[in-house]
């Protein structure tokens, strides 16, 4: 009788441990992706003058630090921000889709769970989001949608995917296999 009570307590502890671990990797990556997308959306909703002041502060600092032309530096700061935001989105999309594919719950998950398809799906989703972001900016005061920005954003997504794959290879295969 004592053994069954102890077993019951152990089972309860196991259940508590399971609850304490939190979200599955798939859900964590989904949340990370949605947070990054929300951040990008909010940044795109700022009117042009406010957005310009944000990037202008950083551009002035970099221009003084490296004695560069403020207009050129400002351009690279703004485009670098685009690239970086979408690099992070590429990482999170790739990880989310990869984890979703590992679950194998239905046919699209199994298809997109394959290595090449995971990268293609993540890149496509990130590029489509970049396009919708630029369309969104057409409706914001003093902002404009630019095809050039979609290309930069798409390159950022691709860089994030490639960086993730490279780091995964490096971590799991070791330095000698690179």
Protein Blocks (a to p, Z undefined) as FASTA:
>chain_A
ZZmmmmmmmmmmmmmmmmmnopafklmmmmmmmmmmmmmmmmmmpcfklmmmmmmmmmmm
mmmmnopafklmmmmmmmmmmmmmmmmmmmmmmmmmmmmmmnomamklmmmmpmklmmmm
mmmmmmmmmmmmmmmmmmgghiacdfklmmmmmmmmmmmmmmmmmmmmmmmnojklZZ
